[in-house]
Amino acid sequence: MMRLPRFQYFAPRTLGDAVKLLHDHGAEAQVVAGGTDLWPNMKRRQQTPRRVIGLRKIEQLFKKSNGGSKLSLGAMISLTRLENDPEILASWPALAKAAKLISTPPLRNMGTLGGNLCLDTRCNYYDQNWEWRKAIDFCMKKDGETCWVAPGSDRCWAVASADTAPVLMAIGAEVTLVSVDGERRIPVADLFRDDGIQYLNKRSNEILTEVHLPDQDGRTRAVYWKLRRRESFDFPVLGVAAMVRLAKGGDGTVEEARLVITGTGSRPHAAPLGDLVGRKLTDESIQRTAETAARIAKPLDNTDFIHGWRKEMAKKFVAGALKELSQLRV
Amino acid sequence: MSGVVGKPLRRVDGRAKVTGQTQFADDLAMPGMLFMKLLRATVPHACIAAIDTSRAEAYPGVKLVLTGKEFPIPFGILPVSQDEHALCTDKVRFVGDPVAAVIAVDELTAFEALDLIDVKYQPLDTIADAEEAIAKPEPRIHDYGDEGNVHKKVALDFGDVDEALASSEHVFEDVLFFEGNTHLPIEQHATLAYVDPDGKLVVASATQTPHYLHRALSKVLGIPAPHIRVLATPNGGGFGGKSDPFNHEIVAAKAALVTGRPVKIALTREEVFYCHRGRHPVLMKVRTGVQKNEHGFKILGQELQTLLDGGAYGSYGVASTFYTGALQTVTYQIQRYRFRGCRTFTNKPPCGPKRGHGTPQPRFGLEVHIDKICSSLGVDPAEWRVANAVAENSLTANWLRVSSTGLVRCIEAVVEGSGWKTRRNLGRVDGSGVQRGLGLACSSYLCGAGLPIYWNELPHSGVQLRLDRSGEVVAFCGATEIGQGSDNVLVAIVADVLGIDPFDVRCVTGDTSLTPVDLGSYSSRVTLMMGHAAIEAAERARGMLAEAVSAKLKIDKGRVVFAERRVFDGENPQVGVEFAEAVRLAEAKFGTLGSTGSYRPPKSPGDYKGAGVGPSPAYSYSAAIVEVEVDPGTGWLRVPKVWMAHDIGRAINPVLARGQVEGSVYMGLGEALMEEQAYRRLPPKLSRANVHKFPSMLEYKSPGTLDMPEIVTYLIEEPDKNGPFGAKEVGQGPLLPMMPAVANAVYDAVGVRVDEVPVTPEKILKALKERSRRFGPAKFPQIEWPEALQVPPPWEGGDGKAINEKPRKRDLVTGATVAPPVDQLKGGPRP
């Protein structure tokens, strides 16, 4: 089998110890939550930290807290817990659904919410073992110079593949980042960058500790649609999260909306809405919005399925998600 | 107990497997064991200019570094394709070809030291696929083969096909493509080699063919075969992927001999993709001339051309090439038949035998082609197949002898079960969204190849029994348990004949020192061949017991009955002895008890060069109806239900037989919908790389549990006179109709033809947008074929020989590529 490289492992018991360790070891260190992303990547030498700081012993990161009706979720909460949590199922079922669609049950038992948000970007030229990558003379994201997906490009086009991210962006969630310098709270939308290598706006000494869900006002609905080959196991090669808030009065007029598309670029993108806001969700407005919104999806040939078809599917998925929203009862 | 055969008993190795106690090769560990890793080529085609291993040798923990110079003797599964070296000597031929081995105290150390080996390559141009291989004879990947980068060309004519096509009412033509795919066994290959206390070499390995591995080890290592013992560990899935002798097995053996310590290698999943030997990508062109009649139409003549992308080595490829043509005639009546096959070398992992070996690709082609002819002529494809099924006790145009066939009953079962007559959609897209459709396809498969891999006159399978005075019976056989249930068949047959409980029988299998040769678990041969050997051995043992018991009971031998662990007087059942007592009586009479049985298939009537591929003692038959749901807006395809009927002759154990059918449905569905052993060539201006696109179980897509449809299985039991208890194979046949049935069902659902496997949403959507309503290859390349052997079909006055064949020399008769010499068939020398 493939073996992990040699590294030093730390298991701090407090968040304070963890951020201090991360600060002290700087760029040589990496944080591990469930390990379902980092360990295989390390076996393939895609990521080669000399020191790994495990968060498994830090109890506060496993907590779920209610500030009024607002839920805050510790970053170490497992995806299995997320998909089954009654409060989440009641307030933001789209988040539970996104969690449920991740990978397989054993991996969801280990995988965490924070880990999913920080998931490394993926690419068929990068998610390969060391010998394979050597055979293509490596790629820009690790050990090489060229982005083989777009050899003329000066950036990396690895793909954002976290299922929870688009949903959290669509509903307007926030995250807390903690370092020795203190903590800051930013919208999930601001966590991501459109670059396959530097895909997170997280400083190298910061740990993502908590995810804050917005209040459910009773007028907001969200859904998540995921495209993948199989009904289990696979990462999204297209993910569409859609949220609408309907105006008071109940005539179905859209007061606010967000569409987020992932799996087709290096970050989840908020898609243009056209004239969706201020109208009701009708077949016509859904089709118009789908045409407009899908333009943000620019898939390349570095995941499963032919990328031209994925592009066509973006339109269908946006329309499908909006249609589902139009049929949901609040 | 008598009546073990046919009962759904728990399999003999079931307890060990479900409790996790089965020792697979990677579970084996020995004190002082070293670990081996292979350095594999990172370039697709190059000469090795220099290898410097000094830095690796100096690395702490490294015990030995081996390179190709230690392995000058080539090997290969077929005598005609001895083209592999345990480690590459002068050249590498694909990314993944092994060039050096590091043996160290642990796996990580060995891995780290690999990077300290400096290999200098002189790159050569890459041949990326079959069409490029035909167009570019230079540089040659091998310096043998028919020409340039063509490994093998085959040309056979059974009757005047040109005349048949010219006189046909309609001639239909199709070009289709079947993408390569791989076995994907859950167990990666692993080997443990050690020198036993007597100084003899032992190699325990996940292999389907311990006998052939035994021969290869002896040849390459230069050690007498009696001083080598090969243990086939239970395979965690084989499917043909563990049927070749592999370089890692030979190198581990060498390393154990040099270091004097046990050496283990367990391949990574990536390396299993590089070992490959899976399904050849095949481009095919089929032309069929038909005459209308009361059953729709009759096939007057058919021509099939196949082009195989063989990858970097020969493997079973010559046999695979013949198999793309050989079994086309065994399912439906074809008056005249022409076959042209061409296998090429390319810079990719070698292709070989995967479940169905060379047959699924043309079977897909033919079954889709027939479906098109039926819709074009307005004939029900099920009724046509029933009317045109090959008859029992008949010969085919290419001289294969069909004994029994349950094909018609298979078709009737799935037609009835699926509601075929009323539920077909006939390609009507009505705008309502997801469309349902049904597709039918049939197939036939070997129950063991008629000839061994290397020419010999010896039995293909042998069974030895030892009868202990305790009543225990031990059955020894070289057959290999690869999950298919062969141990269970062995035990069931012995227990049935001797009238004892299967639990009273211990089996020892797959051990070249302890067990008589069985050629291996491939070509669906084990139940039939080992089964016959087991019956013979058990009947001989029963004869001795019967004689001893009849003497004791003072009755005629013919009255002795074996059942319920007793041996008794059939006319007076309460008079008799316990089985163990019968053994003791016989042991007292004859001395230590043992018996043997063996089996060699009957001679085939075909006697032309190439007639050696295709003959089998019996053929199984399958019919499948697949239901699909297709979304015309996206091309999305789902398979909710499959009806599969399989003519197994007789099920030795119906539960295991059903398991094999379901496994075939699963594997076939993977091939039909998603599996692709695909490669990525980087822009040649920027890079020479030509790599497997995704050598991982995540990105090489194969269905999961949630993707499995509901399966309705029908076991059709049409006993065959050549099968043990009438049994035929079930391991491979039911896979074959899956792929064409899916393609035909897509046509039924939305009216488009995807003439290419896998059938994916992208291809369906593309076809829906095309005016031709088709997705598939445009043309078959021009290939210069050699002069064909002319073999008149049986009904045109032929005698099974080619009328234009030069006499074949005995010493050229090698392996499965050619027919046995005529003196073996007819008992006289060839004139």
Interface residues (C-beta under 8 A of the other chain):
Chain A: M1 M2 R3 L4 P5 R6 N124 D127 Q128 N129 E131 W132 K134 A135 I136 D137 T146 W148 P151 R229 R230 E231 S232 F233 D234 D304 F305 I306 G308 W309 E312 M313 K316
Chain B: R40 T42 V43 V95 E107 L108 F111 Q188 A266 T268 E270 G633 T634 G635 M674 R680 L682 P683 L686 S687 A689 V691 H692 K693 F694 P695 S696 L698 E699 K701 P703 G704 T705 L706 D707 T760 P761 E762 L765
